Amino acid sequence: MEPFNPLDPQHERLQPMPVSYVPPVNEESGLLKAVLNESGPPQMAAQDLEHITPETTLRVGVIGAGEVAQVIHLPTLQLLSRYFEIAAVCDASQKIVDFCQSRFNIPKGSVDAYELINDPNIDLIFILTSYEYHAAYSIAALEAGKHVMIEEPISLSVQSARKIINAEKQAKNGARVFVSSMRRYAPGFVNTFKREIAGIDRILYARCRDITGPKCHFVNQSGNTVAKSSTGLSKDSNNDTQILRDLLQEAFVGQELTKPRVAFGRFLGSLGCHNLSLMRETLGFPESIVGVVTNEPFYSAIFSYSDRNGNPYSVTFESGIDSVPRFDAHLTVYGQNKTVSIEYNTPSVKDLPIRVLVEEMNEQGESQKREVLSSYEDAYTAELKELYACLVRGQPIKTTAEDAMMDLKLFRMMFEQYDRQCGTIRTPLG
């Protein structure tokens, strides 16, 4: 295969495109107006992919081959082999590299991330490492003219996210950043949930929950054989620890890095980030935070909002991990005459449906419930189709680095509220 050149005339659909930022829905513009003014759900472009010719296949280098890569990303890339070719895989563990090369028929493997970043035969870098490595690898890939897909969160600190944004602005070949936030690309969310939410005249309350049992319970039923994951891409554990501490120090803005603060930051960077991003696209950015309650491994917060008519309401965020084998991830919005909920299932088992539930009062004053199943296509597949449409066809990216930085500002709100409460409100972290 000839080295890929995005400036080659035969790849005119891959000509450098301007970086586009689609701001999140917020209460100032009005949820109904924002939804109705969209050019169309992202899945429309994905459905149009049949018209893309095979020569525009994107060659992918995957950095970080842990459990998420083996169970979700690599199988999905294989499923979409018409659009993506897995050209190389990298992990700190040679054993994992060898396993992934054999399991997924990947021609090149390495324990050096920069070998993939500097490979001229790779067009797109998937960064699936722990978040403390996201900035370094993203910036290097952008400087090498590679598109970047980063697993959320983009980082833990606003400062490091800004570095990624600045690198994208100066990137060679019009390279772009796409932050993976798969729940926001699920057909049930884009096509159904947001439509139903737009029909609520007044929001009274919302609940954002992500409480799950052990991940191994679901992975063991996924049909995948998983090689033991490494914790990072450096063989120097002391250096790994220092990189993480430096990032957490940026996130906590000069506060002492106590064990509880580190646990809080790491939790938001793992399970906590997914529904916060979903909440933000659905309801906008909160006006303020009322309080944070911490009881590791459970964390919760109450945010203050106003609907499009200026009516105040609150949103409860609750998240945690226990030993009960269930997956309870949902966002529920309560209106005056209508309640809408979207329920996500574990991504470890492919093609489990995402349900939208609507409960409302009918014209006869009776309570009625309905369930809407928009698609059986899983959110990761829909997201990668969207990624392809953005990079190949120049479609605006919804989950840009700028958009992802708003999640980090939410993190900071929660960290600052925790600091205000320490010493004045008795909590396990106080």
N, C-alpha and C positions, 0 to 999 in steps of 0.2 A: 504493500500500500504506500502511495506517495505521501510525504509529510503534508499534513493539513495546513492550508494557508487561508485564513478567513478573508484575505484581500483578493484571492484568485477570482477572476470573473465568473468561472463556472460555479462558484458558490455565492452567487449574488444575494441569495436570501440570508447569507451569513455576514453581510457587510456590517461594519461597526455601527451600532445603534446608540443613540443617546441614552444615558441612564435616566429612567423614569421613576418617579416616586408617587405612589398612590396613597394619599393620606388616609388614616383610619377614619371610620365613621365617627362623628362626634355630635354631641347634643346641640351645638351651635347651628350646624347646618340642618339638623333635623334628620332623624333616622329614616323616615319615609322618603324624604327628598333625596337623601343620599342613596338609598336603594334604587329608587326609580330612575335616578340620573346615571346609573352605571351603564356602561356601554354593553353590558351583558355579562353573564357569569363566566368565570374563567374556563369552565368546561366546554364552552362553545368553541374555543380555539382548539382544545384538545380533541374534540370530535372531528375537527377539520384536518387532523393530521394525516388522514388517508391520502391527501393530495400532495404531501411532501415526498419527494423522490428519495430513494435509498442512499444516493451519494452524499446526502447531508447528515449521515450518521455521526453523532458526536462521540469521540473517543474519551473515555473516562479513566482517570486515575483516582483510586480510592485510598485515602490516608486514614488509617485507624480501622482495623478489621476485627473489632470486638463483637460482642453478642448482637448489638443492633445492626451492624453491617451484615453479619452472617444470616440473621433471621429475617431481616426486612429489606435493607437496601440492595444487597447483591442479588437476591432472588427477584426483586422487582425490576432491576436493571436487565436481568436475563429475560424476564417476561416481555420487556419492551426492547428487545434486541434489534428491532427494525430502526429504532431511533438512537439507541445507545450501544456502544461496544465497550466492554470492560477491558481496558488495555493493560492496566497494571494495578497491583495492590501493595500496600505498605503497612507494616506493623512492627512494633519493637521486637516481637517474638518471631524468630525464624520459623518455629513450629507452626504458628498460626498462618504465616505467609504461605508456607508449603501446603497446609491444609486447604486454604482458600483457593490457591492456584489449581489444586487437584479437584476440589469440589465444584468450582465454578468455571473451570477451563480457562483460567486467566493466563495469558502468555508470559507476563513479566511480574516478578515479585522482588521486593526490596525491604530492607529494614531502615533505609535512609529516605525520609520524606522528600528531601530536596532532589533526590534522583528523579522522582516522579515530577516534581515541580518544574525541573529544567529539561524534561524530556520533550523534544519538539514534536513528537508523535502523539501527544496528549492535548486535547482541547479544553477539557473541563476537569477540575479537581473537586472531588467530594471530600470535605473535611469532617470526619466522623470521630475525631479524637475528643478527649476531655476539653472543656471550654478554655482552660488556661493556655492551650496551644492554638486556639482559633486565630488570634490576631497575627501571630508570627507566620503561620503557614498561609493565611489568606493574603497578607501583604506580599509575601514572597511570590505567591502564585500570580497575583495581579501584576506585579512588576515584570513577571515573565510572560505577560500577555495571555494568561489562562483565565477562563471563566471560573467562578468559585461557587459551590453550593455548600453552605455551612449548616450543620445541624443546630437547631436552637438549644439554648440561647446563644446569641452571637458572641457574647462574652459575659462577664459579671460586672464590669465597670464601664461607665460612660466614656471614660478617657480612651480605653482600648478600642471601643466601638468607633470613636471618632477617627482613630488612626486608620481603621479599615475603610471608612468612608472617604477619607482623604486619599488613600491609595487607589481606590476605585476611580476617583476623579482624574487621576494621573496615569491610569493603567494603559498599557499598550493594547493595540488592536481592538479598542472599545470593549475590553473585558468587563464583565458585569458580575455583581454579587447577588445571589439568590439565597435567602435564609429559609431553611426548611421549617415550616410550621404546618404540618400536614392536616391538623384538624380544621384549619381555615380553608383548605382546598377540598374537603370532603363534599361530594355532590349534594348530600343531604343538608349541609350547612349553607352552601352557596345558593342552591336552587330552591330550597324548601324553607329552612329555618328563618333565613333573613326575610323571605317573602311573608311568612306568617307573622314575624315580629313587626313588620311594617304596618300590619293591620291593627296593631294595638294603639289606641288613641292616647291612653295615659298609662305609664308604667308605675306600679305601686311598689314593687320589690323585685329583686333578682337574687338567685343563688348560683354560685359557681363552685362546683365540687369535683375533686379528683382524689378519691380514696381507693387504694388498691391493696391487694394481698401480694404475696411473694411472686416476683416475676417468673421464677423458675417453674411455678405451677402452670403457667401459660406456655412458656417456651418448651417445656417437656411434652406438650400436647400439640405442638406446631408441626410436627413431622420433620423437623430439622435436626441434624446432628451438629452440635456446636463445639468448637475447640475453645479451650479456656482462654478468656480474654485477658489482655494485658491492661495495665492501668494508664499507660501513656506511651510516648514514642521516644523516651530517653531511657538509657540503661543506668543513668545516674539518679538514684532515688532521692538523694539529698538535693540535687538540682531541681528535680520535679517538685519537691516540697517547697522549695524557695520560690519557684515560679508561681505556684498556687498562692502562697502567702503574699507575694507582691501584688497579685491581682486582687485578692481579698482586701488588702490594705487600701488599694485604690477605691474599691467598692464601699468600704466603711469610712472613707474620708478621714483618716487620722485617728480613728478610735482604736482602742486596744483590741487586738485580735484574741479575744477570749475563746475558749472552746465552744461555748454556746453561740457566739457570733459566727464562728466558722461553720458550725452545723447549720445555722439558719441560712447563711449564704449558699452553702453547698446544696441545701434542700431546694431553694428557689431555682438554682441552676440545673436541677435535675427534674423532679416531678412537678414542682410548683410552676415552672414557666409555661407549660403547655396551655392550661386553662386561663392564665392571666392574659396571654396573647389573644385567645378566643374571646374573652370578656371585652378586651379593648376594641377589637374590630366590631363587635356587636353593639356595644353601648358607648364607646368612646373612652376618652381618658377621664378618670374620676376627678372631681373638683377638690376633694380632700380625703384624708384617711382618718377615721374616727379612732381606731384602736387596733392593736395587734395582740394576739394571744398565742403563746408558744408553749408547747408541751411535747418536746421531741419524742417520737418522730411525727407529731401532728402540729400543724400551724394554721392559724386562721386570721382573718382581718375583716374589718367592715369599712367599706368605701361610701362616700357621699356623692350622689349624682343629681342631675336635674334632667327631666325629659325635654322634648322639643318645645313644650309649652311653658317651660320654666317650673314645673311641679317637681318638688324634691322627692327623692327616694333613696334607699340604701341598697347596697349589694354586699352579700356575705361571701367571702372566699374561704373555703375550707379544704385542706388537703393533708394527706398523711398515708402512711404505710403500716399495715399490721399483718397478722398471720392468717387472716380469713381469706380463703381462695375465691375472691370475687373482684370485679373491676367495675367501680362506680364512678364514672366520669361523665358529668352532665352540666349543662347550663340551662337554667329555668328562669323564664321571665314572666312575672305575674302582672297582668293588666286588670283593668276594672271589670271587664266582661270576658277575658280570654287569658289563658295560661298556655305558654308554649315552652316545650322542653326538647333539647337535643341530647340524645344518649349515645355515647361512644363506647365501643367495645375494645378489647385488647388488640393492639396492632400485631402482636406476636403470632396470632392465628389469622391467616389471610382470609379475606372475603367475608368476614362477619359483618352483617348489615348495621348501618348507623340509622337509628330511628328518630323521627321527629314526632312528638306527641302533642296533641292540641286538645285542651279541655275548655269548653265555652258554654255559654248560655244561648239556647236557640230562641226562635221567635215566640215559642210557647212558654218561655221562662224555665225550661228544663235544662238540666246539665247533660251535655253530650261529649263523648270522647271520640277522637279519631287518631289513627296512626298513619303517617305518611312515609313510605319507603321510596326515596328518590332514585336510588341506584344500588346495585350490589357491588359496584366497583369500589375497592378500598381506597382510603384517603391517600396512601402513599403512591399508588398507581396514578391517581388523578393529579397529584402534585407533580410527579415526574413528567407527565404529559404537558402540564402547564410550564414546567421548567423548559422543556424542549421548545414549546411554542414561543416562549420569551426570548430564548437565545437564537433560535433559527429564524423566526418570523418577525422579531422586533416587538413582540407584544409587551406592554408595560408590565413591570414586575410589581406585584402587590406587596410581597414580603421582602422589601429592600433592606439594606443595612440601616438606612434612616428610620424605617418603620420599626425594625428590631430594637433600635436604641430606645424607643419609647417604652419597651418592656423593662429595660434597665433603669429608666427613670421611675417606673413603678416599684422596682426593687428598692431603689434609693428612698422612695417615700416610706416603704415599709421598714427599712433599716433606721431611718431617722425617727419614725414613730416609736420603734423599739427603744432607741436611745432616750427619747423623751420620757418613756415609761420607766426605765431603769432607775431605781432608787425612790420613785414616787408611787409606782403601782407594783404590787407584789405579784411577780410572775416567775415561773421557773428560770427565766433568763435574767431576772433582775438582780 
